[in-house]
Amino acid sequence: MTQVATGLEVFKASAWKAYRKARVGLLCNPASVDSGFRPAARVVAQALGGGLRALFGPQHGYGGEDQDNMVETEHGYDASLRVPVFSLYAENREPLPEMLETMDVLMVDLQDVGTRVYTFASTMLHCMQAASRSGRAVVVLDRPNPLGGLRVEGNRLAPDMHSFVGPAPLPMRHGLTMGELAVFFQKTLDVDVDLEVVRMEGWRRHMFWRDTGLPWVMPSPNMPSPETAAVYPGQVLWEGTNVSEGRGTCRPFELFGAPFFHPGRVLERMPPEAMEGAVLRPASFRPTFHKWADDLCRGLFIHVLDEEAYRPYFASVALLSALLADAGEGLAWKEPPYEYEYERLPIDLIFGDSRIRKSLERGVDPREIREGWRGDEDAFQALRDPFLLY
C-alpha cells in the first residue's frame, strides 16, 4: 500500500519554502502529525525557524483534552516552542484581531471526519472570515476525508438552521477534504480571503481511511478509530436525544443504547436495506460518565462490514424511527443548549432541518424520508464539482 502524503508532509518536503519569511499562526491539535507522529507545531517551527508566532486549538483543545460539547478550553502557552496557544472553543470561537497581530499567515492542519456537524469545519470558516477582515492569508494543509470523497449523503442544511454544527448548506456526509471545504466556503459564502491549499499527494477520491496507509490519531476524545468515523454521520443523531451515544465507553457512536431500549424489538422494526453493509449486534453497557452514567443500558453495536455499501445517515435515521415507534415516551429529544444554541432543539440542529424530526414524529417511513433528500444529494454533487482538488 502506498502511503498518502498529507499536506503537512508536502509542506515539510518543499512547500515550506514559500513561507520562509512569513510570520505564521497554526491551528492544529494532537491528530496534526506527520508520518513519524511528529506534531505539526514542531514540523512548522523547525521549517520556519522563528516564523511560528502562535498556536490555535479547536473544540476539545490544542491538546485534545476536553470532553463533550460546550466544555471550553482556556488559552495557554507552549513553553517548548515559546508561543501562545489561543483557544477557539472558549468565550470566542474565532480569532480576535489582537490574536492575529503577530502573523501574516494563518495555517490550518486539522483532521476532519467528513460530517457536517463536526465543528472543525466551522472553526476553519471562522478563521477564514477573521483573516479576511484582518488582511491575513490562510493556508490549509490538507488531509484525507476518512469516509472517502465519492459519496455524499443526506439533506442539505436548511437556511434557518445555520449554527456552529451547521456552517454552510452541506449534506450530512459531504465527501470533501478540509482543503476542498475551504475552497467551497470561499467561493459559495463569498469569503474574500487569500487562500492556499497545500494538496496531498497520492490521495484519490475512492479511498477510505484504510486505503491511505496513514496511522489514525484521535482528532477528538470520542473519535478513537476510523470505525468511529464510519458510523458518525448517522450516530451523531443520538446527541440530540436521551439515548447514550456511547460516551463513557471505549467505543462511542458504534455502541449506543439506554435503559428503556429493547434491542430485539428495535431490530424487528428495521427495514433490511437500512443496514446494508453492516450488522447490528445487541449489546449491554454501563457508561462511566455522560448520559445514564453508572446505569445499565441495553442497545446495539454497529459492525460495518462494507463501507462502500453502508449508508450511515440512512441507517441511523431508520434506527431512530424504530426506537421512536417502540419506546414511545421513553425516548425524548434533548433540550437546549447545544453548541451555543439556546433555543432551537439540538436534534433539529443536527439534522439541519426540523422537517425530518417532524416526519419521524408523524411515523413517516425512513425510506420515504431518504427519498426526500435524494434531490439535495444530486444538487450538492453538482455544486461541489468545481471545487474538487483531487
Secondary structure, DSSP 8 states (H G I E B T S, - for coil): ----B-HHHHHHHTGGGGGTT--EEEE--TT-B-TT--BHHHHHHHHHGGGEEEEEE-TTTTTT---STT-----EEETTTTEEEEESSSS-SS--GGGGTT-SEEEE-----SBTT-THHHHHHHHHHHHHHHT-EEEEE----TT-SS--EEEE--GGG-BTTB-SS-EEE----HHHHHHHHHHHTT---EEEEE--BS--TT--GGGT------SSTT--SHHHHHHHHHHGGGGGBSSB-STTSSSBTTEEEETT--HHHHHHHS-GGGGTTEEEEEEEE--SSSTTTTS-EEEEEEEES-TTT--HHHHHHHHHHHHHHHHGGGS-B--S-BTTBSSS-HHHHHHT-HHHHHHHHTT--HHHHHHHTHHHHHHHHHHHGGG---
